[in-house]
Amino acid sequence: MTEATLFTITFILYIFSALVYLVAVFAKKEKWAKTGLVLAAAGLVLHTAALILRTVVSGHAPFTNMYESLSFLAWASVAALLVLDWKLRIPRVAPYVMLIAVGIVALASSPLMPKDATPLVPALQSYWLWLHVSVTLLGEAFFAVAFVASLLYLRADTEEKKQKMDAVSYRAVAVGFPLFTLGGLVFGMVWAYKAWGTYWSWDPKEVWSLITWIVFALYLHTRIVMGWKGKRSALIAILGFLAALFTYFGVNYLLAGLHSYV
């Protein structure tokens, strides 16, 4: 079975998972949420196989261009959802995270994204690529869950729902922030030093990664030290995810820099 076939089946499973989850939420059919979970897990297994096959065929990490990194980000988003759902039972959050994953896979599958595996530029020929990009994208995936939970908090109509979404957002950021710190900043700076001889060069991607980090650091600081919860925390989490989106998409297409090849 080819990578393209696995990726297509994965896409279909993610779509059905999102639809089933939506039915579970809006038709109040709780048992359907388990089916949505199974479909998402099945899709994740096939997606994992597609990423492994891509790695074997290309001979390098499966996130060296936009197509590959989008695929990995979708994979990471579903993985983050399954981990948090296993711990917290979040069927109300699940359909929207799955819709984000579907949207990412759809974008990766579009003609806009070249899918050919190409030789790596010298700067990418390093095991630090695996550490830097994979851990960073995993952190951003948990930020996506926090983003969805924060939006649901703002539209929740009962105190119980608000408390649940607030807790989910906090847990997601609590996992995503150290991952993003380690992958996006620590591993990134070490790799930059090895590749270019400097830990920091004020590249647009570096600057916006730092901005994203500061926003989520503010989220945790205001919550842990100042006792902020609820609406203010939700707004900060939403702002942080929007900064992460710009770091990922906006910088790549609007601001030239050392990361322009990603």
DRENMARRO-740233 format. One record per residue: residue in three letters; x, y, z of N, C-alpha, C in turn; residue number from 0. Coordinates in nm, 3 decimals, always signed. Example, Ala and Ser with C-alpha at 12.3 -4.5 7.8 and 13.67 -1.06 7.14 Angstrom:
<recs>
type, nc1, nc2, nc3, cac1, cac2, cac3, cc1, cc2, cc3, seq
ALA, +1.319, -0.569, +0.780, +1.230, -0.450, +0.780, +1.320, -0.330, +0.780, 0
SER, +1.285, -0.225, +0.708, +1.367, -0.106, +0.714, +1.290, +0.003, +0.787, 1
</recs>
This chain:
<recs>
type, nc1, nc2, nc3, cac1, cac2, cac3, cc1, cc2, cc3, seq
MET, +0.085, -0.120, +0.000, +0.000, +0.000, +0.000, +0.089, +0.125, +0.000, 0
THR, +0.059, +0.219, -0.087, +0.142, +0.338, -0.099, +0.107, +0.442, +0.007, 1
GLU, +0.198, +0.538, +0.024, +0.174, +0.648, +0.118, +0.048, +0.725, +0.080, 2
ALA, +0.030, +0.751, -0.051, -0.087, +0.826, -0.097, -0.217, +0.755, -0.061, 3
THR, -0.218, +0.623, -0.076, -0.338, +0.545, -0.042, -0.366, +0.551, +0.107, 4
LEU, -0.263, +0.532, +0.188, -0.278, +0.539, +0.333, -0.327, +0.678, +0.376, 5
PHE, -0.272, +0.781, +0.312, -0.308, +0.918, +0.346, -0.455, +0.945, +0.310, 6
THR, -0.499, +0.892, +0.196, -0.638, +0.911, +0.154, -0.734, +0.842, +0.249, 7
ILE, -0.703, +0.717, +0.288, -0.790, +0.644, +0.381, -0.792, +0.716, +0.516, 8
THR, -0.676, +0.765, +0.558, -0.669, +0.842, +0.682, -0.761, +0.963, +0.676, 9
PHE, -0.757, +1.034, +0.566, -0.841, +1.152, +0.546, -0.989, +1.116, +0.561, 10
ILE, -1.029, +1.007, +0.499, -1.169, +0.962, +0.505, -1.208, +0.927, +0.649, 11
LEU, -1.121, +0.856, +0.719, -1.150, +0.819, +0.857, -1.161, +0.942, +0.947, 12
TYR, -1.076, +1.040, +0.925, -1.083, +1.163, +1.004, -1.215, +1.237, +0.978, 13
ILE, -1.257, +1.240, +0.851, -1.384, +1.306, +0.817, -1.500, +1.237, +0.888, 14
PHE, -1.506, +1.104, +0.879, -1.614, +1.029, +0.944, -1.608, +1.046, +1.096, 15
SER, -1.488, +1.050, +1.151, -1.474, +1.071, +1.295, -1.533, +1.206, +1.336, 16
ALA, -1.499, +1.311, +1.261, -1.552, +1.444, +1.291, -1.704, +1.447, +1.282, 17
LEU, -1.758, +1.385, +1.177, -1.904, +1.383, +1.158, -1.973, +1.306, +1.271, 18
VAL, -1.918, +1.192, +1.308, -1.978, +1.111, +1.416, -1.971, +1.185, +1.548, 19
TYR, -1.859, +1.250, +1.574, -1.846, +1.330, +1.696, -1.949, +1.443, +1.698, 20
LEU, -1.971, +1.508, +1.583, -2.069, +1.616, +1.576, -2.209, +1.566, +1.606, 21
VAL, -2.242, +1.450, +1.553, -2.372, +1.389, +1.583, -2.383, +1.360, +1.732, 22
ALA, -2.275, +1.308, +1.790, -2.276, +1.276, +1.932, -2.304, +1.399, +2.018, 23
VAL, -2.247, +1.514, +1.976, -2.263, +1.637, +2.054, -2.400, +1.699, +2.033, 24
PHE, -2.440, +1.717, +1.907, -2.562, +1.792, +1.879, -2.689, +1.708, +1.890, 25
ALA, -2.679, +1.578, +1.868, -2.796, +1.490, +1.884, -2.797, +1.424, +2.022, 26
LYS, -2.696, +1.460, +2.103, -2.685, +1.407, +2.240, -2.685, +1.253, +2.241, 27
LYS, -2.608, +1.196, +2.151, -2.591, +1.051, +2.145, -2.450, +1.019, +2.194, 28
GLU, -2.439, +1.000, +2.326, -2.308, +0.984, +2.388, -2.234, +0.860, +2.336, 29
LYS, -2.306, +0.755, +2.304, -2.241, +0.634, +2.257, -2.170, +0.656, +2.124, 30
TRP, -2.219, +0.752, +2.047, -2.156, +0.781, +1.918, -2.016, +0.838, +1.937, 31
ALA, -1.993, +0.901, +2.051, -1.861, +0.959, +2.076, -1.754, +0.849, +2.078, 32
LYS, -1.791, +0.732, +2.129, -1.695, +0.621, +2.130, -1.662, +0.577, +1.988, 33
THR, -1.763, +0.578, +1.901, -1.737, +0.544, +1.761, -1.645, +0.647, +1.697, 34
GLY, -1.670, +0.775, +1.727, -1.583, +0.880, +1.676, -1.440, +0.862, +1.723, 35
LEU, -1.425, +0.820, +1.849, -1.292, +0.796, +1.905, -1.223, +0.680, +1.833, 36
VAL, -1.296, +0.574, +1.807, -1.240, +0.457, +1.737, -1.197, +0.495, +1.596, 37
LEU, -1.281, +0.572, +1.526, -1.245, +0.616, +1.390, -1.121, +0.704, +1.391, 38
ALA, -1.113, +0.794, +1.488, -0.996, +0.881, +1.498, -0.870, +0.798, +1.526, 39
ALA, -0.882, +0.701, +1.616, -0.768, +0.615, +1.650, -0.725, +0.532, +1.529, 40
ALA, -0.822, +0.479, +1.455, -0.790, +0.400, +1.335, -0.720, +0.488, +1.232, 41
GLY, -0.771, +0.610, +1.215, -0.706, +0.703, +1.124, -0.564, +0.735, +1.166, 42
LEU, -0.544, +0.750, +1.298, -0.411, +0.782, +1.349, -0.313, +0.667, +1.321, 43
VAL, -0.359, +0.544, +1.335, -0.273, +0.428, +1.307, -0.229, +0.428, +1.161, 44
LEU, -0.325, +0.450, +1.070, -0.291, +0.453, +0.928, -0.204, +0.574, +0.894, 45
HIS, -0.232, +0.684, +0.960, -0.151, +0.805, +0.938, -0.007, +0.780, +0.982, 46
THR, +0.007, +0.711, +1.095, +0.141, +0.675, +1.143, +0.214, +0.590, +1.040, 47
ALA, +0.142, +0.494, +0.982, +0.202, +0.408, +0.879, +0.243, +0.490, +0.757, 48
ALA, +0.160, +0.589, +0.720, +0.193, +0.675, +0.606, +0.319, +0.757, +0.633, 49
LEU, +0.332, +0.808, +0.755, +0.450, +0.887, +0.791, +0.576, +0.800, +0.792, 50
ILE, +0.562, +0.679, +0.843, +0.677, +0.587, +0.844, +0.718, +0.552, +0.702, 51
LEU, +0.619, +0.525, +0.617, +0.649, +0.492, +0.477, +0.716, +0.610, +0.408, 52
ARG, +0.666, +0.731, +0.434, +0.726, +0.851, +0.377, +0.873, +0.862, +0.419, 53
THR, +0.900, +0.833, +0.546, +1.037, +0.841, +0.597, +1.127, +0.739, +0.529, 54
VAL, +1.077, +0.618, +0.513, +1.156, +0.512, +0.450, +1.186, +0.546, +0.304, 55
VAL, +1.085, +0.591, +0.233, +1.101, +0.620, +0.089, +1.191, +0.742, +0.067, 56
SER, +1.170, +0.846, +0.146, +1.247, +0.971, +0.126, +1.385, +0.965, +0.187, 57
GLY, +1.399, +0.883, +0.291, +1.528, +0.875, +0.357, +1.554, +0.984, +0.458, 58
HIS, +1.450, +1.062, +0.489, +1.467, +1.167, +0.589, +1.338, +1.187, +0.667, 59
ALA, +1.342, +1.274, +0.765, +1.226, +1.300, +0.852, +1.105, +1.346, +0.770, 60
PRO, +0.984, +1.308, +0.812, +0.864, +1.341, +0.734, +0.806, +1.479, +0.764, 61
PHE, +0.893, +1.580, +0.775, +0.842, +1.716, +0.795, +0.944, +1.819, +0.748, 62
THR, +0.991, +1.800, +0.624, +1.093, +1.891, +0.570, +1.037, +1.990, +0.469, 63
ASN, +0.909, +1.979, +0.433, +0.843, +2.080, +0.350, +0.701, +2.100, +0.403, 64
MET, +0.625, +2.189, +0.344, +0.493, +2.221, +0.397, +0.397, +2.103, +0.392, 65
TYR, +0.402, +2.025, +0.284, +0.315, +1.906, +0.275, +0.343, +1.811, +0.391, 66
GLU, +0.470, +1.781, +0.413, +0.506, +1.686, +0.518, +0.477, +1.742, +0.657, 67
SER, +0.509, +1.868, +0.679, +0.486, +1.925, +0.812, +0.337, +1.940, +0.841, 68
LEU, +0.256, +1.970, +0.740, +0.111, +1.974, +0.759, +0.058, +1.836, +0.796, 69
SER, +0.107, +1.735, +0.727, +0.066, +1.598, +0.758, +0.102, +1.563, +0.902, 70
PHE, +0.224, +1.597, +0.942, +0.266, +1.565, +1.078, +0.187, +1.646, +1.181, 71
LEU, +0.155, +1.771, +1.149, +0.077, +1.853, +1.241, -0.063, +1.795, +1.260, 72
ALA, -0.124, +1.748, +1.152, -0.255, +1.683, +1.162, -0.245, +1.558, +1.249, 73
TRP, -0.141, +1.479, +1.225, -0.118, +1.358, +1.306, -0.103, +1.395, +1.454, 74
ALA, -0.023, +1.497, +1.482, +0.000, +1.540, +1.619, -0.127, +1.592, +1.685, 75
SER, -0.211, +1.660, +1.608, -0.337, +1.714, +1.662, -0.430, +1.602, +1.705, 76
VAL, -0.441, +1.499, +1.623, -0.525, +1.385, +1.658, -0.466, +1.311, +1.777, 77
ALA, -0.334, +1.295, +1.778, -0.269, +1.228, +1.891, -0.293, +1.305, +2.021, 78
ALA, -0.280, +1.438, +2.016, -0.303, +1.520, +2.135, -0.448, +1.506, +2.183, 79
LEU, -0.541, +1.504, +2.089, -0.682, +1.487, +2.124, -0.705, +1.354, +2.194, 80
LEU, -0.649, +1.246, +2.139, -0.671, +1.114, +2.196, -0.610, +1.103, +2.335, 81
VAL, -0.494, +1.163, +2.355, -0.431, +1.160, +2.486, -0.517, +1.233, +2.589, 82
LEU, -0.562, +1.353, +2.555, -0.643, +1.432, +2.648, -0.782, +1.372, +2.667, 83
ASP, -0.837, +1.312, +2.561, -0.968, +1.248, +2.574, -0.959, +1.127, +2.665, 84
TRP, -0.848, +1.055, +2.657, -0.826, +0.940, +2.744, -0.819, +0.983, +2.890, 85
LYS, -0.758, +1.098, +2.914, -0.742, +1.146, +3.051, -0.864, +1.221, +3.104, 86
LEU, -0.928, +1.302, +3.016, -1.029, +1.397, +3.062, -1.170, +1.372, +3.010, 87
ARG, -1.184, +1.285, +2.909, -1.314, +1.261, +2.845, -1.371, +1.393, +2.792, 88
ILE, -1.334, +1.427, +2.670, -1.371, +1.559, +2.615, -1.446, +1.545, +2.481, 89
PRO, -1.562, +1.478, +2.480, -1.635, +1.461, +2.355, -1.683, +1.592, +2.293, 90
ARG, -1.700, +1.697, +2.374, -1.744, +1.826, +2.318, -1.631, +1.896, +2.244, 91
VAL, -1.509, +1.871, +2.285, -1.394, +1.932, +2.219, -1.356, +1.854, +2.093, 92
ALA, -1.374, +1.723, +2.098, -1.325, +1.633, +1.993, -1.369, +1.668, +1.851, 93
PRO, -1.498, +1.697, +1.826, -1.537, +1.721, +1.686, -1.465, +1.839, +1.622, 94
TYR, -1.438, +1.942, +1.701, -1.376, +2.061, +1.645, -1.226, +2.042, +1.623, 95
VAL, -1.162, +1.966, +1.712, -1.021, +1.932, +1.688, -1.010, +1.844, +1.565, 96
MET, -1.104, +1.750, +1.549, -1.102, +1.664, +1.430, -1.127, +1.746, +1.304, 97
LEU, -1.211, +1.848, +1.312, -1.233, +1.935, +1.196, -1.105, +2.012, +1.161, 98
ILE, -1.030, +2.053, +1.264, -0.901, +2.118, +1.238, -0.808, +2.020, +1.167, 99
ALA, -0.805, +1.896, +1.215, -0.720, +1.794, +1.153, -0.762, +1.769, +1.008, 100
VAL, -0.893, +1.762, +0.985, -0.944, +1.743, +0.848, -0.902, +1.859, +0.759, 101
GLY, -0.914, +1.982, +0.811, -0.874, +2.099, +0.733, -0.726, +2.098, +0.700, 102
ILE, -0.643, +2.056, +0.795, -0.498, +2.050, +0.771, -0.466, +1.945, +0.666, 103
VAL, -0.529, +1.828, +0.677, -0.505, +1.722, +0.579, -0.554, +1.764, +0.441, 104
ALA, -0.669, +1.833, +0.436, -0.721, +1.881, +0.308, -0.622, +1.979, +0.244, 105
LEU, -0.566, +2.068, +0.325, -0.468, +2.163, +0.272, -0.343, +2.091, +0.223, 106
ALA, -0.298, +1.992, +0.301, -0.180, +1.916, +0.260, -0.206, +1.840, +0.130, 107
SER, -0.330, +1.794, +0.112, -0.365, +1.715, -0.006, -0.389, +1.800, -0.130, 108
SER, -0.403, +1.930, -0.113, -0.437, +2.019, -0.225, -0.319, +2.035, -0.321, 109
PRO, -0.347, +2.077, -0.443, -0.239, +2.101, -0.541, -0.143, +2.212, -0.499, 110
LEU, -0.182, +2.291, -0.398, -0.095, +2.400, -0.353, +0.034, +2.348, -0.290, 111
MET, +0.030, +2.224, -0.241, +0.143, +2.169, -0.169, +0.216, +2.063, -0.251, 112
PRO, +0.335, +2.093, -0.301, +0.415, +1.992, -0.373, +0.443, +1.873, -0.282, 113
LYS, +0.424, +1.754, -0.335, +0.434, +1.634, -0.253, +0.558, +1.549, -0.281, 114
ASP, +0.638, +1.589, -0.377, +0.757, +1.512, -0.410, +0.861, +1.526, -0.298, 115
ALA, +0.921, +1.413, -0.264, +1.030, +1.414, -0.166, +1.157, +1.460, -0.236, 116
THR, +1.218, +1.565, -0.186, +1.338, +1.622, -0.250, +1.457, +1.611, -0.155, 117
PRO, +1.580, +1.613, -0.209, +1.699, +1.610, -0.123, +1.701, +1.728, -0.027, 118
LEU, +1.753, +1.705, +0.090, +1.756, +1.809, +0.191, +1.870, +1.907, +0.168, 119
VAL, +1.843, +2.034, +0.198, +1.952, +2.132, +0.199, +2.044, +2.097, +0.315, 120
PRO, +2.172, +2.137, +0.310, +2.268, +2.097, +0.414, +2.222, +2.126, +0.557, 121
ALA, +2.156, +2.240, +0.576, +2.116, +2.278, +0.712, +2.015, +2.180, +0.772, 122
LEU, +1.943, +2.107, +0.688, +1.841, +2.014, +0.736, +1.895, +1.873, +0.756, 123
GLN, +2.017, +1.849, +0.716, +2.073, +1.715, +0.726, +2.132, +1.693, +0.866, 124
SER, +2.043, +1.686, +0.963, +2.085, +1.675, +1.102, +1.977, +1.604, +1.182, 125
TYR, +2.021, +1.527, +1.282, +1.923, +1.463, +1.370, +1.847, +1.567, +1.454, 126
TRP, +1.902, +1.690, +1.462, +1.830, +1.796, +1.534, +1.701, +1.833, +1.463, 127
LEU, +1.692, +1.804, +1.335, +1.566, +1.827, +1.262, +1.454, +1.748, +1.325, 128
TRP, +1.482, +1.620, +1.355, +1.380, +1.536, +1.418, +1.334, +1.594, +1.551, 129
LEU, +1.430, +1.631, +1.633, +1.399, +1.680, +1.767, +1.328, +1.815, +1.762, 130
HIS, +1.383, +1.907, +1.685, +1.330, +2.044, +1.680, +1.187, +2.048, +1.625, 131
VAL, +1.166, +1.993, +1.507, +1.037, +2.008, +1.440, +0.929, +1.920, +1.504, 132
SER, +0.961, +1.795, +1.531, +0.858, +1.705, +1.584, +0.806, +1.751, +1.720, 133
VAL, +0.895, +1.788, +1.809, +0.852, +1.829, +1.944, +0.778, +1.963, +1.938, 134
THR, +0.823, +2.053, +1.851, +0.754, +2.182, +1.834, +0.611, +2.161, +1.786, 135
LEU, +0.594, +2.078, +1.683, +0.460, +2.054, +1.629, +0.371, +1.982, +1.729, 136
LEU, +0.428, +1.894, +1.810, +0.348, +1.830, +1.915, +0.298, +1.935, +2.015, 137
GLY, +0.384, +2.029, +2.050, +0.341, +2.137, +2.139, +0.229, +2.219, +2.078, 138
GLU, +0.241, +2.252, +1.949, +0.138, +2.330, +1.882, +0.007, +2.253, +1.871, 139
ALA, +0.016, +2.121, +1.862, -0.105, +2.039, +1.857, -0.185, +2.051, +1.987, 140
PHE, -0.114, +2.050, +2.099, -0.184, +2.068, +2.227, -0.238, +2.210, +2.240, 141
PHE, -0.169, +2.308, +2.182, -0.222, +2.444, +2.180, -0.353, +2.449, +2.101, 142
ALA, -0.363, +2.368, +1.995, -0.486, +2.364, +1.916, -0.603, +2.316, +2.000, 143
VAL, -0.578, +2.215, +2.083, -0.684, +2.165, +2.173, -0.723, +2.274, +2.272, 144
ALA, -0.624, +2.345, +2.326, -0.652, +2.455, +2.419, -0.733, +2.564, +2.350, 145
PHE, -0.703, +2.591, +2.225, -0.775, +2.692, +2.147, -0.923, +2.655, +2.134, 146
VAL, -0.949, +2.530, +2.098, -1.088, +2.484, +2.084, -1.160, +2.491, +2.218, 147
ALA, -1.096, +2.442, +2.323, -1.159, +2.444, +2.455, -1.188, +2.586, +2.501, 148
SER, -1.099, +2.679, +2.469, -1.118, +2.819, +2.508, -1.236, +2.882, +2.434, 149
LEU, -1.248, +2.852, +2.305, -1.364, +2.900, +2.229, -1.494, +2.844, +2.286, 150
LEU, -1.491, +2.715, +2.320, -1.611, +2.654, +2.377, -1.642, +2.711, +2.515, 151
TYR, -1.538, +2.751, +2.588, -1.562, +2.817, +2.717, -1.641, +2.946, +2.695, 152
LEU, -1.602, +3.025, +2.596, -1.665, +3.154, +2.573, -1.812, +3.141, +2.533, 153
ARG, -1.849, +3.028, +2.473, -1.988, +3.011, +2.433, -2.064, +2.915, +2.523, 154
ALA, -2.004, +2.869, +2.630, -2.071, +2.777, +2.722, -2.183, +2.850, +2.795, 155
ASP, -2.293, +2.779, +2.816, -2.411, +2.841, +2.878, -2.436, +2.796, +3.021, 156
THR, -2.350, +2.711, +3.073, -2.363, +2.670, +3.213, -2.227, +2.678, +3.281, 157
GLU, -2.229, +2.693, +3.411, -2.105, +2.702, +3.487, -2.027, +2.570, +3.481, 158
GLU, -2.100, +2.460, +3.478, -2.034, +2.329, +3.470, -1.954, +2.315, +3.341, 159
LYS, -2.014, +2.354, +3.229, -1.944, +2.347, +3.100, -1.824, +2.440, +3.098, 160
LYS, -1.840, +2.560, +3.157, -1.729, +2.655, +3.160, -1.611, +2.599, +3.239, 161
GLN, -1.640, +2.539, +3.355, -1.534, +2.483, +3.437, -1.463, +2.369, +3.364, 162
LYS, -1.539, +2.289, +3.294, -1.480, +2.176, +3.220, -1.388, +2.227, +3.109, 163
MET, -1.435, +2.324, +3.030, -1.354, +2.375, +2.920, -1.231, +2.450, +2.970, 164
ASP, -1.247, +2.520, +3.082, -1.134, +2.591, +3.141, -1.027, +2.492, +3.184, 165
ALA, -1.070, +2.381, +3.244, -0.976, +2.278, +3.289, -0.906, +2.211, +3.171, 166
VAL, -0.981, +2.185, +3.064, -0.923, +2.121, +2.946, -0.819, +2.213, +2.883, 167
SER, -0.852, +2.341, +2.870, -0.758, +2.437, +2.813, -0.630, +2.443, +2.896, 168
TYR, -0.644, +2.447, +3.026, -0.527, +2.455, +3.114, -0.440, +2.330, +3.101, 169
ARG, -0.503, +2.212, +3.101, -0.427, +2.087, +3.087, -0.353, +2.084, +2.953, 170
ALA, -0.421, +2.128, +2.847, -0.359, +2.125, +2.714, -0.238, +2.218, +2.708, 171
VAL, -0.252, +2.337, +2.764, -0.139, +2.431, +2.765, -0.028, +2.379, +2.855, 172
ALA, -0.065, +2.318, +2.966, +0.035, +2.265, +3.060, +0.121, +2.157, +2.995, 173
VAL, +0.065, +2.083, +2.899, +0.142, +1.983, +2.825, +0.214, +2.048, +2.706, 174
GLY, +0.142, +2.134, +2.634, +0.197, +2.193, +2.513, +0.311, +2.290, +2.538, 175
PHE, +0.304, +2.366, +2.645, +0.405, +2.469, +2.670, +0.546, +2.411, +2.689, 176
PRO, +0.566, +2.310, +2.774, +0.702, +2.255, +2.785, +0.750, +2.189, +2.657, 177
LEU, +0.658, +2.128, +2.582, +0.697, +2.070, +2.453, +0.742, +2.179, +2.356, 178
PHE, +0.664, +2.286, +2.349, +0.699, +2.397, +2.260, +0.829, +2.464, +2.304, 179
THR, +0.847, +2.478, +2.434, +0.970, +2.539, +2.487, +1.091, +2.455, +2.449, 180
LEU, +1.079, +2.323, +2.471, +1.190, +2.234, +2.442, +1.218, +2.226, +2.292, 181
GLY, +1.114, +2.203, +2.212, +1.133, +2.186, +2.069, +1.158, +2.316, +1.996, 182
GLY, +1.072, +2.415, +2.020, +1.078, +2.538, +1.944, +1.194, +2.628, +1.982, 183
LEU, +1.229, +2.631, +2.110, +1.333, +2.723, +2.154, +1.465, +2.652, +2.186, 184
VAL, +1.463, +2.557, +2.278, +1.587, +2.493, +2.321, +1.653, +2.415, +2.208, 185
PHE, +1.580, +2.318, +2.152, +1.637, +2.239, +2.042, +1.667, +2.327, +1.921, 186
GLY, +1.580, +2.425, +1.897, +1.600, +2.516, +1.784, +1.729, +2.596, +1.797, 187
MET, +1.756, +2.646, +1.919, +1.878, +2.725, +1.938, +2.003, +2.639, +1.928, 188
VAL, +1.997, +2.518, +1.982, +2.113, +2.429, +1.972, +2.141, +2.395, +1.826, 189
TRP, +2.035, +2.364, +1.752, +2.051, +2.332, +1.610, +2.104, +2.453, +1.532, 190
ALA, +2.052, +2.572, +1.564, +2.099, +2.694, +1.496, +2.248, +2.715, +1.519, 191
TYR, +2.292, +2.688, +1.641, +2.435, +2.704, +1.670, +2.520, +2.607, +1.590, 192
LYS, +2.472, +2.482, +1.581, +2.547, +2.381, +1.506, +2.544, +2.408, +1.356, 193
ALA, +2.432, +2.462, +1.305, +2.419, +2.485, +1.161, +2.478, +2.618, +1.116, 194
TRP, +2.458, +2.724, +1.196, +2.496, +2.858, +1.152, +2.595, +2.928, +1.245, 195
GLY, +2.632, +2.862, +1.355, +2.732, +2.920, +1.445, +2.678, +3.024, +1.540, 196
THR, +2.545, +3.036, +1.552, +2.486, +3.132, +1.646, +2.357, +3.075, +1.702, 197
TYR, +2.332, +3.100, +1.829, +2.211, +3.047, +1.893, +2.085, +3.123, +1.849, 198
TRP, +2.102, +3.249, +1.814, +1.984, +3.333, +1.785, +2.021, +3.434, +1.677, 199
SER, +1.940, +3.448, +1.575, +1.971, +3.541, +1.465, +1.857, +3.637, +1.434, 200
TRP, +1.754, +3.640, +1.519, +1.638, +3.726, +1.498, +1.570, +3.700, +1.364, 201
ASP, +1.576, +3.573, +1.322, +1.501, +3.529, +1.204, +1.352, +3.544, +1.235, 202
PRO, +1.266, +3.580, +1.134, +1.123, +3.598, +1.161, +1.057, +3.479, +1.231, 203
LYS, +1.095, +3.357, +1.194, +1.037, +3.240, +1.258, +1.079, +3.233, +1.405, 204
GLU, +1.203, +3.268, +1.433, +1.250, +3.269, +1.572, +1.175, +3.375, +1.653, 205
VAL, +1.159, +3.492, +1.595, +1.092, +3.602, +1.665, +0.947, +3.564, +1.697, 206
TRP, +0.877, +3.510, +1.598, +0.736, +3.476, +1.621, +0.720, +3.353, +1.709, 207
SER, +0.816, +3.264, +1.708, +0.815, +3.154, +1.804, +0.829, +3.207, +1.946, 208
LEU, +0.916, +3.308, +1.961, +0.934, +3.370, +2.093, +0.806, +3.442, +2.136, 209
ILE, +0.741, +3.510, +2.043, +0.615, +3.578, +2.075, +0.510, +3.477, +2.121, 210
THR, +0.499, +3.366, +2.049, +0.406, +3.260, +2.087, +0.439, +3.208, +2.225, 211
TRP, +0.567, +3.185, +2.251, +0.610, +3.136, +2.382, +0.575, +3.235, +2.493, 212
ILE, +0.595, +3.364, +2.467, +0.565, +3.466, +2.568, +0.416, +3.468, +2.601, 213
VAL, +0.331, +3.455, +2.498, +0.186, +3.457, +2.522, +0.145, +3.340, +2.610, 214
PHE, +0.195, +3.222, +2.581, +0.156, +3.106, +2.662, +0.225, +3.107, +2.798, 215
ALA, +0.344, +3.168, +2.807, +0.406, +3.187, +2.938, +0.320, +3.281, +3.022, 216
LEU, +0.265, +3.384, +2.957, +0.174, +3.476, +3.026, +0.049, +3.403, +3.073, 217
TYR, -0.002, +3.313, +2.990, -0.119, +3.233, +3.028, -0.091, +3.158, +3.159, 218
LEU, +0.021, +3.088, +3.164, +0.053, +3.007, +3.282, +0.088, +3.095, +3.402, 219
HIS, +0.159, +3.204, +3.378, +0.197, +3.293, +3.489, +0.074, +3.355, +3.554, 220
THR, -0.014, +3.409, +3.471, -0.133, +3.475, +3.526, -0.226, +3.374, +3.594, 221
ARG, -0.223, +3.252, +3.549, -0.310, +3.151, +3.608, -0.253, +3.098, +3.739, 222
ILE, -0.124, +3.064, +3.737, -0.062, +3.002, +3.854, -0.028, +3.104, +3.962, 223
VAL, +0.026, +3.218, +3.922, +0.072, +3.318, +4.019, -0.038, +3.414, +4.059, 224
MET, -0.118, +3.458, +3.960, -0.218, +3.562, +3.986, -0.359, +3.506, +4.002, 225
GLY, -0.375, +3.376, +3.978, -0.505, +3.313, +4.000, -0.608, +3.339, +3.892, 226
TRP, -0.564, +3.384, +3.773, -0.658, +3.408, +3.665, -0.717, +3.276, +3.616, 227
LYS, -0.846, +3.280, +3.587, -0.913, +3.165, +3.526, -1.023, +3.220, +3.435, 228
GLY, -1.093, +3.128, +3.370, -1.210, +3.168, +3.295, -1.182, +3.248, +3.171, 229
LYS, -1.258, +3.358, +3.153, -1.258, +3.433, +3.029, -1.121, +3.490, +2.995, 230
ARG, -1.052, +3.548, +3.093, -0.922, +3.609, +3.065, -0.821, +3.504, +3.018, 231
SER, -0.821, +3.390, +3.084, -0.730, +3.283, +3.042, -0.767, +3.231, +2.903, 232
ALA, -0.897, +3.219, +2.877, -0.943, +3.171, +2.746, -0.896, +3.264, +2.635, 233
LEU, -0.907, +3.394, +2.658, -0.866, +3.492, +2.556, -0.716, +3.485, +2.530, 234
ILE, -0.637, +3.464, +2.635, -0.492, +3.453, +2.617, -0.458, +3.327, +2.538, 235
ALA, -0.526, +3.216, +2.568, -0.500, +3.091, +2.496, -0.536, +3.105, +2.348, 236
ILE, -0.644, +3.174, +2.320, -0.685, +3.197, +2.181, -0.580, +3.283, +2.110, 237
LEU, -0.535, +3.390, +2.176, -0.433, +3.477, +2.120, -0.304, +3.399, +2.094, 238
GLY, -0.268, +3.313, +2.188, -0.147, +3.234, +2.173, -0.153, +3.140, +2.053, 239
PHE, -0.269, +3.078, +2.032, -0.281, +2.987, +1.917, -0.278, +3.065, +1.786, 240
LEU, -0.339, +3.183, +1.785, -0.333, +3.266, +1.664, -0.188, +3.307, +1.633, 241
ALA, -0.110, +3.335, +1.738, +0.032, +3.365, +1.718, +0.106, +3.244, +1.664, 242
ALA, +0.069, +3.125, +1.715, +0.132, +3.001, +1.665, +0.097, +2.978, +1.519, 243
LEU, -0.029, +3.007, +1.482, -0.069, +2.993, +1.342, +0.010, +3.086, +1.252, 244
PHE, +0.029, +3.209, +1.296, +0.107, +3.303, +1.214, +0.252, +3.258, +1.206, 245
THR, +0.304, +3.206, +1.316, +0.441, +3.154, +1.314, +0.455, +3.043, +1.211, 246
TYR, +0.352, +2.959, +1.202, +0.358, +2.844, +1.112, +0.330, +2.881, +0.967, 247
PHE, +0.221, +2.955, +0.944, +0.181, +2.987, +0.807, +0.232, +3.125, +0.761, 248
GLY, +0.203, +3.227, +0.840, +0.233, +3.363, +0.799, +0.379, +3.388, +0.773, 249
VAL, +0.464, +3.341, +0.865, +0.607, +3.363, +0.849, +0.658, +3.294, +0.723, 250
ASN, +0.608, +3.172, +0.697, +0.656, +3.097, +0.581, +0.628, +3.168, +0.449, 251
TYR, +0.511, +3.233, +0.441, +0.469, +3.289, +0.312, +0.483, +3.440, +0.303, 252
LEU, +0.495, +3.509, +0.417, +0.499, +3.654, +0.414, +0.634, +3.713, +0.451, 253
LEU, +0.712, +3.640, +0.530, +0.838, +3.694, +0.580, +0.953, +3.600, +0.542, 254
ALA, +1.045, +3.647, +0.463, +1.159, +3.565, +0.421, +1.260, +3.553, +0.535, 255
GLY, +1.323, +3.435, +0.544, +1.423, +3.415, +0.648, +1.491, +3.281, +0.634, 256
LEU, +1.563, +3.242, +0.737, +1.637, +3.116, +0.733, +1.546, +2.995, +0.728, 257
HIS, +1.420, +3.012, +0.769, +1.324, +2.901, +0.770, +1.237, +2.899, +0.645, 258
SER, +1.270, +2.970, +0.542, +1.184, +2.982, +0.425, +1.165, +2.851, +0.351, 259
TYR, +1.257, +2.756, +0.371, +1.246, +2.629, +0.301, +1.148, +2.534, +0.367, 260
VAL, +1.101, +2.567, +0.488, +1.008, +2.481, +0.561, +0.864, +2.522, +0.531, 261
</recs>
